[in-house]
Amino acid sequence: MQSYTLKDGESRRIPAEGSLRIEAFAVGGPTSSVTLSVNGENLKANVANASTVMLIDCPSRANLTISPTAGGAFGPGESARVTITQNNRAVPSAGVRIELPLVRVDGANESVVGGLLRDGDNYVVTAHRSATSTNLDHRAMAVLSAIRGQLPPATGITAIALRPDGTAASALAASPEAISAVGSVLTGLATALAITDLSIPGGFPAPPLSAVTGYLQQEFDHARTGIGVREVGTAGPGTLTIHVTAFPRISMASKEGPTLVLVFGPSASDEARLFDADPGSNGSTAVIALGTELLAALDAGDSAALVPPTSVIAPILGSGNTGVIR
């Protein structure tokens, strides 16, 4: 039997002969079983069990979707994998097995992991998404799990404009521990939004997401000794602007697009509360304080405890509500 492992976005063509055994497997996390759904027009299929479908014929196309068997959302640290096996009874060695990429699904109610397209006498199998988050630390993974299940199917966000506060006051409060926590929140959020590129002030090359904590620390170190504040510019359409500060100012509340203000430091909760109460704050801006409780949840990797603090993000990407969690 020939075996192939697809990467994200890759396809493999196989003969449209005989049946396909499509199986889903849960990997890691608390979920013990996963349900596989094969959806398309005029399919001929038999459901062997919740995680296995025998596809007899697909005349046009089908989507491969996985969801928790128990309902609700996948748990923290959850991943899943789907395999497609085509047996050749006459010549067993001529069979084909295709393995789709390991997919990170924690926090999601369901995930479309692959597709099947009929092209003449062949099927084209395509992997839709992969485990882009497998290299995240436990804190960023917890943020990802908390946020992903809250986001709408299409957020309209295609970029993140990162705006570290260049004032000396914020720089003095920027301890390595505080900036590391901010980096974890940023990494988890960007991964949930499927964004890998950031824009930064001054037109300088943006750091990769994996280096965002080091970039922030460097910026705050510069602010301690530098003169003046760097020009931040204006965010374009489809951009989420994120301010990182110890002392939020009403000028950070955007009237042009969704804006998130991450507040760190010893007085983060009080500062966020004052910012949110200011009449100049508006419906496209949300603020999250990295206070004691949120930091404890981050360190513990407790995604459930991070759901309330991060619940202010999805509304500004859609209806435009504003809010503060301390």
Backbone bond lengths (Angstrom), bond angles and torsions (degrees), N, CA, C in turn:
res aa  C-N    CA-C-N  psi(-1)  N-CA   C-N-CA  omega(-1)  CA-C   N-CA-C  phi
1 M - - - 1.463 - - 1.528 110.30 -
2 Q 1.319 116.51 135.57 1.452 121.25 178.16 1.528 109.47 -88.30
3 S 1.328 116.61 137.41 1.464 121.43 -178.83 1.526 109.92 -120.70
4 Y 1.340 115.38 139.81 1.457 121.38 178.94 1.531 108.81 -134.70
5 T 1.313 116.79 139.28 1.457 122.30 175.46 1.522 108.28 -116.06
6 L 1.323 116.11 119.43 1.460 120.97 -177.61 1.529 110.92 -89.39
7 K 1.329 115.05 148.89 1.458 121.71 169.92 1.523 108.47 -98.52
8 D 1.328 115.87 171.01 1.456 120.47 -178.74 1.527 110.94 -56.00
9 G 1.335 116.17 126.24 1.448 121.51 178.05 1.519 114.78 84.60
10 E 1.321 118.04 -7.93 1.459 120.71 -179.73 1.527 111.35 -79.63
11 S 1.320 115.41 156.08 1.467 121.70 179.46 1.522 109.86 -129.34
12 R 1.330 113.95 158.11 1.466 120.57 176.25 1.516 108.44 -141.20
13 R 1.312 115.91 132.86 1.457 121.69 -179.72 1.529 109.24 -96.60
14 I 1.344 116.14 130.81 1.457 120.92 177.69 1.526 108.55 -134.09
15 P 1.322 118.37 154.44 1.470 120.35 179.35 1.527 111.34 -63.29
16 A 1.305 116.38 140.19 1.467 121.62 176.88 1.518 108.99 -84.09
17 E 1.324 115.81 66.03 1.457 122.44 -177.75 1.524 110.04 -125.71
18 G 1.298 116.58 135.23 1.455 120.03 178.22 1.512 111.31 69.44
19 S 1.324 115.94 -166.37 1.466 121.48 -177.66 1.530 110.73 -99.90
20 L 1.317 114.78 160.96 1.465 121.78 177.36 1.521 108.31 -114.59
21 R 1.312 115.95 128.80 1.458 120.76 174.57 1.532 107.41 -94.89
22 I 1.314 116.75 113.38 1.468 122.03 -176.75 1.522 107.92 -110.86
23 E 1.327 116.95 122.37 1.459 122.05 -175.27 1.519 110.81 -128.08
24 A 1.322 116.32 145.43 1.464 122.79 176.85 1.518 109.20 -119.55
25 F 1.327 115.88 142.51 1.464 121.73 -178.12 1.527 109.86 -132.28
26 A 1.330 117.27 132.42 1.458 121.49 172.63 1.522 108.85 -80.29
27 V 1.330 116.01 140.20 1.464 121.47 -178.94 1.530 108.48 -129.97
28 G 1.339 116.87 116.75 1.456 120.35 177.49 1.512 111.98 74.30
29 G 1.329 116.41 172.25 1.454 121.64 177.51 1.506 112.25 72.52
30 P 1.345 116.56 -177.86 1.470 120.81 -174.09 1.520 115.34 -83.57
31 T 1.331 118.19 -16.88 1.467 119.63 -176.33 1.529 110.75 -72.01
32 S 1.330 116.39 125.54 1.459 119.80 -177.12 1.522 112.42 -90.39
33 S 1.337 117.62 -18.15 1.452 119.29 -178.66 1.522 110.23 -148.05
34 V 1.326 114.37 154.71 1.456 121.21 -178.05 1.518 108.22 -131.39
35 T 1.321 116.65 143.02 1.461 121.81 179.49 1.525 109.65 -99.88
36 L 1.317 115.18 133.53 1.458 121.76 178.37 1.525 109.46 -106.51
37 S 1.340 115.76 131.87 1.461 121.14 175.13 1.525 108.67 -121.67
38 V 1.322 116.21 133.14 1.460 121.77 175.61 1.519 106.26 -113.58
39 N 1.325 116.71 112.03 1.458 121.98 -171.59 1.526 111.48 -116.97
40 G 1.320 116.14 131.30 1.454 121.44 178.42 1.521 110.06 -179.91
41 E 1.317 116.23 174.73 1.462 120.91 -178.29 1.530 111.78 -85.85
42 N 1.334 115.20 134.61 1.478 122.85 173.18 1.525 112.86 57.80
43 L 1.330 116.17 35.77 1.459 119.31 177.50 1.525 110.19 -75.56
44 K 1.315 115.13 148.66 1.454 121.76 169.58 1.521 106.78 -114.99
45 A 1.323 116.19 115.33 1.460 119.14 -174.61 1.518 110.59 -153.55
46 N 1.308 115.62 155.18 1.459 123.40 172.99 1.523 108.32 -120.37
47 V 1.329 115.39 135.22 1.464 120.42 177.91 1.520 108.34 -92.99
48 A 1.329 116.37 108.55 1.459 120.56 -179.01 1.526 110.81 -73.36
49 N 1.335 116.40 -42.85 1.461 122.54 174.14 1.531 106.59 -161.69
50 A 1.330 117.39 -175.48 1.462 120.03 -173.58 1.519 113.01 -58.11
51 S 1.320 116.99 -32.14 1.463 120.11 -174.07 1.531 113.46 -107.24
52 T 1.345 117.43 5.71 1.465 120.26 -176.72 1.525 111.01 -135.31
53 V 1.327 114.98 128.52 1.462 121.38 177.65 1.527 108.79 -126.01
54 M 1.327 116.27 131.51 1.459 121.67 174.15 1.526 107.40 -96.99
55 L 1.319 116.90 107.37 1.452 121.55 -178.51 1.525 109.37 -91.10
56 I 1.317 115.45 117.23 1.462 121.05 -177.08 1.518 111.24 -89.41
57 D 1.336 116.71 -40.88 1.466 119.03 -179.88 1.524 109.92 -155.02
58 C 1.336 115.40 137.24 1.465 122.73 175.81 1.528 106.98 -129.09
59 P 1.330 118.36 101.00 1.461 120.58 -174.79 1.526 114.65 -74.43
60 S 1.331 117.54 -20.70 1.467 118.58 -178.71 1.519 111.27 -132.97
61 R 1.328 117.96 -80.63 1.457 121.02 179.50 1.519 110.75 -151.68
62 A 1.348 115.27 162.25 1.459 120.60 179.02 1.521 108.99 -150.79
63 N 1.338 115.77 150.03 1.456 122.48 173.78 1.522 110.06 -106.48
64 L 1.313 116.17 143.46 1.465 122.17 177.56 1.520 107.72 -105.06
65 T 1.320 116.32 115.14 1.462 121.79 -174.26 1.521 110.00 -122.55
66 I 1.326 116.01 137.72 1.458 120.43 177.25 1.528 109.83 -118.60
67 S 1.328 115.09 150.45 1.463 121.92 179.11 1.519 108.35 -153.36
68 P 1.352 118.50 160.60 1.467 119.87 178.21 1.523 110.92 -67.52
69 T 1.308 117.17 133.98 1.462 120.73 -180.00 1.519 111.63 -61.41
70 A 1.323 116.69 -33.54 1.467 120.85 -178.07 1.523 112.45 -81.84
71 G 1.329 117.90 -1.10 1.456 121.16 -177.95 1.523 111.69 86.28
72 G 1.325 116.08 -179.80 1.459 120.43 -179.67 1.521 111.58 72.48
73 A 1.324 115.62 -146.53 1.464 121.27 -178.08 1.521 110.13 -110.82
74 F 1.329 115.77 156.31 1.455 120.27 173.91 1.523 109.56 -63.88
75 G 1.310 116.05 149.04 1.453 121.08 -177.61 1.515 113.54 -80.65
76 P 1.338 116.74 175.35 1.468 121.43 179.76 1.528 111.54 -60.70
77 G 1.310 115.86 140.62 1.455 120.55 176.91 1.511 114.80 73.47
78 E 1.328 116.61 13.77 1.469 120.38 -174.64 1.525 111.98 -84.85
79 S 1.310 115.53 135.57 1.458 122.48 172.18 1.525 108.15 -133.68
80 A 1.320 116.25 167.87 1.464 120.34 179.17 1.522 109.23 -150.73
81 R 1.321 114.29 158.03 1.457 120.48 179.13 1.529 108.54 -138.23
82 V 1.331 115.63 145.58 1.464 121.86 178.50 1.523 108.88 -121.93
83 T 1.319 116.33 136.00 1.463 121.17 175.58 1.525 109.44 -121.74
84 I 1.327 115.55 150.44 1.466 122.79 178.21 1.522 107.61 -126.60
85 T 1.320 115.96 122.14 1.463 120.61 -177.26 1.523 109.67 -120.66
86 Q 1.319 115.35 129.41 1.460 121.52 176.73 1.530 108.06 -118.55
87 N 1.311 115.77 109.09 1.464 120.60 -178.49 1.518 111.05 -88.52
88 N 1.317 114.52 143.26 1.461 121.04 174.22 1.526 106.82 -113.04
89 R 1.335 116.12 102.07 1.466 120.07 -174.89 1.525 112.11 -64.13
90 A 1.316 116.33 -34.43 1.472 119.16 -178.76 1.523 110.95 -71.18
91 V 1.342 115.83 -42.37 1.475 120.75 179.82 1.529 107.51 -130.33
92 P 1.345 117.55 89.11 1.467 121.07 -176.13 1.525 113.29 -52.98
93 S 1.319 117.45 -35.63 1.465 119.67 -177.66 1.521 112.34 -69.42
94 A 1.338 116.93 -12.81 1.462 120.91 -178.69 1.524 112.48 -91.24
95 G 1.333 117.09 3.52 1.460 120.22 177.94 1.525 111.73 -67.90
96 V 1.342 115.45 166.27 1.463 121.48 -178.01 1.529 109.25 -131.55
97 R 1.326 115.49 137.38 1.467 121.00 174.00 1.524 108.22 -126.77
98 I 1.343 115.56 124.76 1.466 120.98 179.68 1.530 108.59 -115.34
99 E 1.308 115.65 129.41 1.462 121.59 179.85 1.526 108.63 -110.74
100 L 1.329 116.07 119.69 1.459 120.40 176.51 1.534 109.35 -79.21
101 P 1.326 117.99 160.12 1.470 119.83 -176.20 1.524 112.57 -64.19
102 L 1.317 114.99 153.65 1.460 120.35 171.45 1.521 108.15 -63.43
103 V 1.331 116.62 129.30 1.460 121.46 -174.80 1.518 110.16 -115.68
104 R 1.318 115.80 129.84 1.462 120.97 175.39 1.520 108.26 -80.22
105 V 1.334 118.15 121.06 1.464 120.98 -173.60 1.520 113.18 -124.58
106 D 1.343 118.76 0.19 1.456 119.10 -174.97 1.526 111.09 -58.32
107 G 1.344 114.95 135.55 1.454 121.61 -178.54 1.511 114.14 88.79
108 A 1.327 117.92 -10.38 1.467 121.14 -178.24 1.527 110.57 -96.99
109 N 1.337 116.34 145.49 1.464 120.96 176.11 1.525 111.56 -79.94
110 E 1.317 115.09 -30.37 1.451 121.24 175.66 1.518 108.52 -160.26
111 S 1.316 116.67 163.99 1.454 120.66 -179.45 1.528 109.42 -148.95
112 V 1.325 115.88 128.54 1.465 120.89 174.64 1.529 107.13 -85.37
113 V 1.327 116.83 111.13 1.460 120.74 -170.89 1.525 113.72 -100.57
114 G 1.333 116.68 -15.64 1.459 118.28 -178.03 1.513 111.64 -168.09
115 G 1.322 114.52 174.26 1.449 119.84 -179.86 1.514 111.87 -143.92
116 L 1.315 115.14 159.16 1.454 122.11 -179.41 1.523 107.45 -129.63
117 L 1.320 117.42 126.85 1.453 122.27 -179.36 1.521 110.06 -123.57
118 R 1.328 116.52 130.52 1.460 120.65 176.84 1.523 108.33 -84.55
119 D 1.324 116.25 125.31 1.458 122.23 179.32 1.532 107.99 -132.35
120 G 1.314 115.57 89.00 1.460 120.03 -177.76 1.513 111.43 65.40
121 D 1.314 117.20 -121.17 1.461 122.08 -179.10 1.532 111.93 -92.87
122 N 1.326 116.42 16.68 1.465 120.07 -177.64 1.525 111.34 -130.55
123 Y 1.332 114.54 158.16 1.452 122.35 166.44 1.526 107.55 -105.96
124 V 1.330 116.29 140.70 1.455 121.05 172.48 1.523 107.41 -110.63
125 V 1.325 116.44 114.28 1.462 122.83 -179.68 1.524 108.28 -95.80
126 T 1.338 117.50 128.59 1.464 121.99 -177.68 1.517 110.28 -126.94
127 A 1.325 116.21 135.49 1.466 122.28 174.41 1.521 108.23 -88.67
128 H 1.334 116.80 123.37 1.466 120.49 -174.56 1.523 114.06 -84.85
129 R 1.301 118.06 -37.81 1.458 119.45 -177.07 1.519 109.17 -153.31
130 S 1.344 115.97 153.58 1.461 120.82 -177.54 1.517 110.53 -124.20
131 A 1.320 115.99 -176.99 1.461 121.61 -176.53 1.518 110.24 -85.73
132 T 1.330 116.53 72.48 1.457 119.99 -179.13 1.520 112.10 -66.46
133 S 1.316 117.04 -13.31 1.458 119.62 -175.85 1.523 113.86 -102.55
134 T 1.326 118.24 10.04 1.456 118.56 -174.08 1.516 113.48 -67.72
135 N 1.340 118.55 -18.54 1.453 120.33 -179.15 1.523 112.93 -97.72
136 L 1.321 118.57 8.84 1.455 121.01 179.44 1.519 110.93 -75.43
137 D 1.338 116.28 149.35 1.457 119.09 173.95 1.528 108.84 -75.00
138 H 1.332 116.29 171.81 1.469 119.44 -171.37 1.525 111.56 -65.96
139 R 1.328 118.18 -28.11 1.465 119.85 -179.57 1.534 110.57 -73.16
140 A 1.330 116.64 -44.71 1.463 119.44 178.26 1.527 110.97 -66.06
141 M 1.337 117.38 -35.73 1.463 120.71 177.26 1.528 110.77 -62.93
142 A 1.343 116.56 -39.09 1.463 120.34 179.29 1.523 110.66 -64.72
143 V 1.330 116.46 -40.83 1.471 120.42 177.21 1.523 110.08 -64.07
144 L 1.318 116.73 -44.91 1.469 120.93 177.78 1.518 110.96 -57.26
145 S 1.318 117.25 -46.59 1.469 121.16 -179.28 1.521 111.25 -61.90
146 A 1.342 116.06 -39.60 1.464 120.12 -177.86 1.522 111.85 -69.49
147 I 1.323 116.93 -37.65 1.461 121.16 -172.79 1.518 112.76 -84.76
148 R 1.329 117.20 -40.67 1.465 120.34 -168.70 1.521 112.59 -58.43
149 G 1.323 117.58 -39.91 1.454 119.98 -178.81 1.516 113.75 -70.59
150 Q 1.343 117.89 -13.77 1.459 121.47 -178.32 1.521 113.01 -94.08
151 L 1.333 117.31 -18.71 1.455 120.44 -173.57 1.521 111.86 -76.36
152 P 1.338 117.52 145.60 1.466 120.12 174.01 1.520 109.52 -69.56
153 P 1.337 118.25 162.97 1.472 120.68 -179.09 1.521 113.00 -55.79
154 A 1.346 116.67 -36.35 1.465 120.70 178.61 1.518 108.29 -130.45
155 T 1.322 116.85 115.11 1.462 120.54 -177.66 1.522 112.49 -89.06
156 G 1.327 117.43 -20.99 1.454 120.43 -174.79 1.520 113.54 79.15
157 I 1.333 116.84 0.32 1.464 121.00 -178.50 1.532 109.06 -93.77
158 T 1.308 115.77 122.59 1.466 120.84 179.94 1.519 112.54 -118.03
159 A 1.344 117.23 -4.72 1.469 120.11 -178.63 1.521 109.77 -154.55
160 I 1.313 115.69 156.93 1.462 122.99 174.73 1.521 108.27 -122.19
161 A 1.330 115.73 126.89 1.464 121.57 174.76 1.524 107.53 -101.56
162 L 1.313 117.03 111.34 1.460 122.45 -176.21 1.521 109.19 -90.95
163 R 1.338 116.11 128.25 1.454 121.34 -175.84 1.533 111.27 -129.23
164 P 1.348 118.14 83.93 1.471 119.81 175.61 1.523 109.89 -69.47
165 D 1.316 116.11 138.37 1.463 122.29 -179.05 1.531 109.25 -69.70
166 G 1.337 116.67 121.82 1.457 120.51 -176.77 1.507 115.03 -90.67
167 T 1.347 117.83 13.25 1.460 119.31 -179.64 1.524 110.92 -81.54
168 A 1.341 115.45 152.62 1.460 120.06 -179.55 1.523 111.47 -65.15
169 A 1.334 117.37 -31.92 1.461 120.72 -178.99 1.522 111.05 -61.86
170 S 1.337 116.68 -45.70 1.460 119.75 177.87 1.521 111.01 -67.96
171 A 1.331 116.36 -37.66 1.457 120.04 -179.28 1.522 111.59 -60.65
172 L 1.332 116.95 -38.16 1.462 120.62 -179.26 1.530 111.92 -67.37
173 A 1.332 117.01 -25.80 1.472 120.99 -179.74 1.519 112.33 -91.22
174 A 1.337 116.57 -3.29 1.470 120.82 -173.36 1.523 111.58 -85.94
175 S 1.316 115.92 76.47 1.457 120.05 176.03 1.517 110.16 -73.81
176 P 1.324 118.66 155.26 1.475 119.73 177.90 1.523 112.86 -55.68
177 E 1.347 116.93 -36.35 1.457 120.47 -179.73 1.532 111.09 -65.61
178 A 1.347 116.17 -42.53 1.461 120.01 -179.18 1.523 111.19 -66.65
179 I 1.325 116.43 -42.33 1.462 119.79 -178.30 1.521 111.16 -70.89
180 S 1.309 117.44 -32.64 1.462 120.54 175.65 1.528 110.26 -62.75
181 A 1.336 117.00 -40.70 1.462 120.60 178.47 1.521 110.94 -65.75
182 V 1.326 116.76 -41.87 1.466 120.61 176.69 1.529 110.07 -60.01
183 G 1.328 116.20 -42.93 1.463 120.37 179.30 1.514 112.34 -59.62
184 S 1.328 117.02 -38.97 1.461 120.57 178.39 1.525 111.47 -65.78
185 V 1.336 116.71 -41.70 1.460 120.30 178.33 1.521 110.72 -63.78
186 L 1.326 116.35 -44.67 1.464 120.68 179.52 1.525 111.60 -62.10
187 T 1.329 116.06 -43.47 1.463 120.31 -178.01 1.521 111.42 -65.34
188 G 1.330 116.72 -43.95 1.459 120.11 178.36 1.513 112.36 -63.83
189 L 1.342 116.37 -41.62 1.462 120.50 -179.64 1.526 110.96 -67.07
190 A 1.330 117.23 -46.96 1.464 120.24 -179.52 1.527 111.09 -61.48
191 T 1.331 117.10 -38.12 1.460 120.54 178.77 1.521 110.93 -66.84
192 A 1.334 117.00 -39.25 1.465 120.40 177.64 1.522 111.28 -63.02
193 L 1.336 116.60 -32.99 1.458 121.35 179.92 1.529 112.35 -88.24
194 A 1.349 116.44 1.13 1.471 122.41 -179.22 1.524 111.31 59.81
195 I 1.331 115.91 40.45 1.458 121.33 179.49 1.521 109.02 -113.77
196 T 1.305 116.92 127.60 1.464 121.29 -179.17 1.522 112.58 -111.72
197 D 1.333 117.37 -17.20 1.462 120.84 -177.58 1.523 110.40 -110.30
198 L 1.317 116.65 135.40 1.455 122.75 177.54 1.522 108.77 -113.73
199 S 1.322 116.47 152.86 1.463 119.86 170.38 1.523 107.82 -110.27
200 I 1.325 116.86 144.56 1.459 122.11 -176.21 1.519 109.22 -128.28
201 P 1.340 117.51 163.32 1.467 120.28 -177.38 1.525 112.64 -63.69
202 G 1.333 114.65 156.32 1.452 120.76 172.20 1.508 115.46 82.20
203 G 1.332 117.93 1.31 1.444 119.61 179.62 1.517 114.49 73.52
204 F 1.337 116.91 14.75 1.459 120.26 -179.81 1.527 109.94 -77.70
205 P 1.339 117.51 156.95 1.476 119.57 176.35 1.521 110.48 -60.03
206 A 1.317 116.27 133.96 1.463 120.58 -177.98 1.519 110.67 -77.76
207 P 1.329 117.80 145.53 1.463 120.42 176.61 1.514 110.25 -75.38
208 P 1.326 117.85 153.91 1.467 118.76 172.42 1.520 109.29 -64.78
209 L 1.307 115.94 158.44 1.454 120.48 -177.66 1.526 111.26 -57.44
210 S 1.320 116.99 -34.67 1.470 120.94 -178.81 1.526 112.48 -65.97
211 A 1.341 117.43 -17.22 1.463 121.23 -177.21 1.524 112.49 -110.70
212 V 1.338 117.50 14.33 1.462 119.74 -173.22 1.531 111.87 -66.13
213 T 1.331 118.46 -34.94 1.461 119.94 179.94 1.523 110.46 -64.50
214 G 1.314 117.10 -45.55 1.453 120.70 178.29 1.520 111.87 -62.21
215 Y 1.335 116.96 -38.57 1.463 120.49 178.04 1.527 110.41 -62.59
216 L 1.333 117.50 -46.38 1.462 120.67 -179.12 1.527 111.14 -61.58
217 Q 1.324 116.39 -44.33 1.456 119.39 179.52 1.529 110.56 -61.31
218 Q 1.297 116.83 -39.96 1.466 121.40 178.64 1.528 110.71 -63.53
219 E 1.337 116.77 -41.81 1.457 120.35 179.82 1.524 111.88 -64.67
220 F 1.329 116.97 -41.67 1.465 119.35 179.91 1.530 111.22 -72.55
221 D 1.313 117.46 -32.28 1.462 119.99 173.94 1.533 109.86 -63.18
222 H 1.325 116.41 -41.07 1.463 121.19 177.96 1.530 110.86 -63.32
223 A 1.334 115.95 -38.85 1.463 119.84 -177.37 1.527 112.12 -65.89
224 R 1.341 116.79 -25.83 1.470 119.22 179.40 1.520 112.07 -67.31
225 T 1.318 115.77 -31.30 1.460 119.89 -174.27 1.523 113.40 -118.67
226 G 1.330 117.33 -14.35 1.460 120.73 -177.27 1.510 112.23 -76.81
227 I 1.328 115.70 168.37 1.457 122.53 179.37 1.522 107.88 -115.42
228 G 1.345 115.23 126.51 1.459 119.63 178.61 1.514 112.02 84.33
229 V 1.329 114.38 171.70 1.463 122.26 -179.87 1.515 108.95 -116.27
230 R 1.327 117.43 134.46 1.457 121.17 -178.38 1.521 111.26 -66.06
231 E 1.327 115.00 142.88 1.461 121.13 176.47 1.523 109.08 -64.46
232 V 1.341 116.60 130.70 1.462 119.36 -175.23 1.522 112.53 -94.55
233 G 1.310 118.57 -23.93 1.455 120.28 179.22 1.526 112.17 77.12
234 T 1.326 115.41 -175.83 1.461 122.29 -177.71 1.523 110.18 -114.29
235 A 1.318 115.72 134.50 1.462 120.10 179.78 1.519 110.27 -75.66
236 G 1.322 116.52 143.56 1.448 121.37 179.45 1.518 111.80 -84.99
237 P 1.320 117.82 178.60 1.473 121.17 178.67 1.524 110.97 -63.43
238 G 1.332 114.99 148.50 1.456 120.05 -179.89 1.512 113.53 74.14
239 T 1.335 117.16 17.30 1.467 121.40 -176.41 1.518 111.01 -112.68
240 L 1.304 116.79 133.66 1.456 123.29 170.61 1.522 107.91 -96.33
241 T 1.319 117.06 117.98 1.463 121.48 177.98 1.522 109.09 -89.92
242 I 1.322 116.65 130.72 1.464 121.18 -179.98 1.525 109.16 -122.78
243 H 1.329 116.30 115.08 1.459 122.53 174.37 1.528 109.09 -91.53
244 V 1.310 116.33 136.58 1.469 122.09 176.83 1.514 106.82 -118.10
245 T 1.331 116.61 116.40 1.461 120.51 -171.33 1.523 111.49 -155.09
246 A 1.330 115.96 158.67 1.466 120.80 171.34 1.518 110.46 -96.31
247 F 1.329 116.53 -19.06 1.462 121.56 -176.31 1.529 109.35 -137.08
248 P 1.340 117.11 86.62 1.469 120.50 -176.58 1.529 111.67 -65.11
249 R 1.324 115.42 142.46 1.462 122.52 178.49 1.521 108.66 -118.98
250 I 1.319 115.64 152.45 1.458 119.13 -174.99 1.520 111.52 -64.52
251 S 1.324 117.07 -20.09 1.473 119.44 176.84 1.523 111.54 -66.08
252 M 1.339 117.25 -15.20 1.456 120.53 178.30 1.527 112.02 -80.23
253 A 1.325 117.54 -13.82 1.460 121.52 177.82 1.519 108.64 -76.12
254 S 1.309 116.78 117.15 1.464 121.21 -173.12 1.513 112.07 -87.56
255 K 1.329 114.39 143.31 1.465 120.56 172.07 1.522 110.83 -105.93
256 E 1.324 117.33 -0.04 1.455 121.08 -173.47 1.517 114.17 -106.97
257 G 1.323 118.55 -23.51 1.455 120.81 -177.26 1.513 110.63 -172.27
258 P 1.339 117.68 175.34 1.463 120.57 -178.09 1.522 111.97 -62.13
259 T 1.313 115.22 135.73 1.468 121.84 -177.54 1.518 109.42 -136.74
260 L 1.319 115.53 135.28 1.459 122.43 176.06 1.518 108.23 -118.57
261 V 1.326 116.40 131.38 1.460 121.85 177.72 1.528 108.07 -111.14
262 L 1.334 116.75 116.36 1.457 122.50 177.16 1.522 107.71 -99.17
263 V 1.334 115.30 120.29 1.459 121.03 -175.32 1.526 109.42 -109.90
264 F 1.330 116.79 124.97 1.459 121.88 179.48 1.527 109.21 -118.65
265 G 1.321 115.87 174.83 1.457 120.57 175.58 1.517 112.76 105.80
266 P 1.343 117.28 170.56 1.473 122.22 -175.85 1.524 113.82 -59.77
267 S 1.327 117.95 -31.51 1.465 121.02 -177.92 1.527 111.95 -106.81
268 A 1.334 116.74 27.57 1.465 120.81 -173.76 1.533 112.73 -56.97
269 S 1.314 118.10 -44.87 1.467 120.71 -176.66 1.520 111.60 -65.48
270 D 1.330 117.27 -43.85 1.464 120.60 179.59 1.526 110.96 -65.92
271 E 1.316 116.64 -42.59 1.460 120.15 -179.63 1.527 111.17 -64.27
272 A 1.317 117.15 -40.83 1.461 120.74 179.20 1.520 110.68 -65.50
273 R 1.334 116.44 -38.80 1.458 120.35 179.85 1.532 110.99 -64.34
274 L 1.322 117.01 -42.85 1.462 120.91 178.71 1.530 111.24 -64.75
275 F 1.322 115.87 -40.78 1.464 120.63 179.11 1.511 110.75 -61.89
276 D 1.311 116.27 -45.44 1.462 120.39 -175.99 1.522 111.43 -68.88
277 A 1.346 117.10 -27.48 1.463 121.01 -179.00 1.524 112.84 -82.04
278 D 1.316 117.72 -11.27 1.460 121.02 -177.94 1.527 109.98 -66.98
279 P 1.325 117.92 132.54 1.472 120.28 179.97 1.532 113.37 -59.76
280 G 1.333 116.64 -21.61 1.454 119.31 -179.30 1.506 114.02 -77.84
281 S 1.350 117.08 -10.76 1.454 119.97 177.09 1.523 109.01 -68.27
282 N 1.327 117.46 152.22 1.463 119.72 -174.81 1.515 111.58 -137.56
283 G 1.331 114.85 175.27 1.452 121.08 -171.03 1.502 116.76 -72.12
284 S 1.323 118.53 -6.53 1.458 119.66 179.02 1.523 112.21 -101.75
285 T 1.336 115.94 8.41 1.465 120.62 -177.51 1.526 110.62 -121.54
286 A 1.321 116.81 134.34 1.464 122.88 174.40 1.522 108.43 -123.78
287 V 1.315 116.16 154.50 1.458 120.77 179.70 1.518 109.55 -132.29
288 I 1.313 116.47 136.49 1.460 122.66 176.94 1.522 107.99 -125.09
289 A 1.312 116.22 125.95 1.454 121.31 177.57 1.521 109.68 -95.72
290 L 1.315 116.43 128.33 1.461 120.60 175.84 1.523 107.95 -86.53
291 G 1.354 113.58 70.19 1.459 121.17 -179.71 1.519 111.51 -85.14
292 T 1.315 114.70 -171.03 1.466 120.88 -173.58 1.524 112.68 -59.15
293 E 1.342 116.97 -46.56 1.464 120.00 -176.74 1.528 111.93 -66.97
294 L 1.327 116.41 -42.05 1.458 118.61 179.78 1.524 110.95 -65.85
295 L 1.318 117.65 -40.81 1.464 120.59 179.27 1.525 111.21 -63.75
296 A 1.340 116.32 -38.14 1.469 119.94 178.28 1.528 110.43 -65.43
297 A 1.337 116.92 -40.53 1.468 120.63 178.25 1.519 110.80 -65.23
298 L 1.331 116.57 -39.04 1.462 120.36 177.04 1.523 110.90 -60.76
299 D 1.319 116.34 -50.63 1.464 120.25 -176.82 1.527 111.50 -62.14
300 A 1.337 115.81 -33.70 1.466 120.07 -179.93 1.526 112.11 -81.62
301 G 1.331 117.11 -10.53 1.466 119.86 -175.52 1.513 112.11 66.52
302 D 1.339 116.59 31.31 1.464 122.34 -175.27 1.522 110.13 -88.87
303 S 1.318 117.25 92.46 1.459 120.85 -176.72 1.525 112.14 -66.17
304 A 1.351 117.59 -33.68 1.465 119.82 -179.95 1.523 110.84 -63.16
305 A 1.343 116.51 -39.91 1.463 120.34 179.55 1.521 112.11 -70.95
306 L 1.327 116.82 -18.02 1.465 120.59 -179.49 1.525 112.88 -90.39
307 V 1.331 117.35 -7.00 1.466 119.58 179.83 1.528 111.57 -64.18
308 P 1.348 120.01 -50.36 1.475 118.32 178.33 1.524 114.05 -59.76
309 P 1.340 120.09 -46.28 1.468 118.42 179.83 1.520 114.52 -60.89
310 T 1.329 116.41 -30.69 1.469 119.14 -176.95 1.528 112.97 -95.28
311 S 1.329 117.15 0.18 1.469 119.88 -176.09 1.525 112.63 -69.72
312 V 1.341 117.71 -11.69 1.469 120.08 179.48 1.523 111.83 -80.28
313 I 1.337 118.09 -8.46 1.466 120.22 -174.35 1.520 112.14 -78.60
314 A 1.335 117.22 -51.20 1.461 120.10 -176.16 1.524 113.21 -56.48
315 P 1.352 120.63 -41.74 1.472 119.44 -178.93 1.523 114.46 -59.84
316 I 1.325 118.66 -35.79 1.471 118.35 -178.39 1.523 111.62 -74.75
317 L 1.338 116.12 -16.27 1.462 119.17 176.25 1.516 111.28 -85.06
318 G 1.362 115.25 -11.86 1.453 119.86 -178.40 1.507 112.15 -125.09
319 S 1.337 116.00 -91.39 1.459 119.95 -173.11 1.518 112.89 -75.21
320 G 1.341 117.31 -22.37 1.457 118.83 174.87 1.507 114.95 92.93
321 N 1.336 120.08 23.49 1.452 121.40 173.97 1.511 109.99 -69.69
322 T 1.317 116.05 160.58 1.453 120.50 177.13 1.507 108.56 -123.30
323 G 1.315 117.71 157.12 1.456 119.21 179.77 1.507 111.45 -172.65
324 V 1.319 115.04 168.30 1.455 120.94 179.60 1.512 108.79 -137.99
325 I 1.316 115.83 135.26 1.456 122.58 173.51 1.518 106.62 -122.11
326 R 1.296 117.34 135.05 1.457 120.45 -173.66 1.512 110.64 -100.90
